[in-house]
Amino acid sequence: MGRKRNPIHTENQHQKQIASMLRDLLDAAGLTFEELAQRTEGISRVTLQRAASGNYLPKEKVIKAFAEGCGFPEAAEILLRMRTRARIDERRILPTLGPAPSVPLISDWRDLSRALEYLYEAAGAPSLREIRDKSGNPHALSLSSLRRIVLRITRPVDEQQLLAIVHGCGITDQDDLWSAAWTKVSSSGSIDLGPDLAVAMLERFQRGQNLASKAYAARAVTGRRRSVSAETPDEQSGSGAQRPVRQLQDRRFKIAKMTLPENEKRTAS
């Protein structure tokens, strides 16, 4: 009989389901993690164990390799859908964005920017590299440009770049709708993403602030399980979790001021 596995401890139900399903696949294949690692190219035994622990949300490539290594490649699609839901639950941003924007009703650059934000969050906020790799046109997307578009600091430079982002977020059957939206907004003549630029960035900060605090607390409990006496004063007070978030806020606000016209910079200050 194999060694009894540790229970799965996570409040994210989709993440818990992923870990449970990965364990079931491993049992059905009759493999150990060491044997599975020999079947997965570039994925270590430790990474596979972490994926099935429930303490971490595995990357897409790890999930695919795990399912294929166990001989159940068809399970990867189900697991990836669950991963998207787990990311949405983890970030807690999508519910704050309101109803999904209707692509045919996009009329200006601000509508387009908001629709792309919703699309990104609904896809589980994939990494910039994942978006680029899935885009089908990686040469159209530099990581720096993609980051600025995702943060709503700037807009796509052309229709090709727009469709690459849409494809990278997993939507490949709406090219006509997005192309029509691009034609509509590009013919409007206005490229103003809004006097709300700094406000939109600060709203993102507010949405992520609670998440940062919760993530810090979770790491303290499920990571190294440090005692309170071993924590630094910043960690005990919680300011250690807030500092990087405040730094990110300051950085984004500076970028916003660099992007705004002179008269709006004075207003933002």
Secondary structure, 3 states (H helix, E strand, C coil): CCCCCCCCCCCCHHHHHHHHHHHHHHHHHCCCHHHHHHHCCCCCHHHHHHHCCCCCCCCHHHHHHHHHHCCCCCHHHHHHHHHHHHHHHHHCCHHHHCCCCCHHHCCCHHHHHHHHHHHHHHCCCCCHHHHHHHCCCHHHCCHHHHHHHHCCCCCCCCHHHHHHHHHHCCCCCCHHHHHHHHHHHHCCCCCCCCCCHHHHHHHHHHHHHHHHHHHHHHHHHHCCCCCHHHCCHHHHHCHHHHHHHHHHHHHHHHHHHHHCCHHHHHHHC
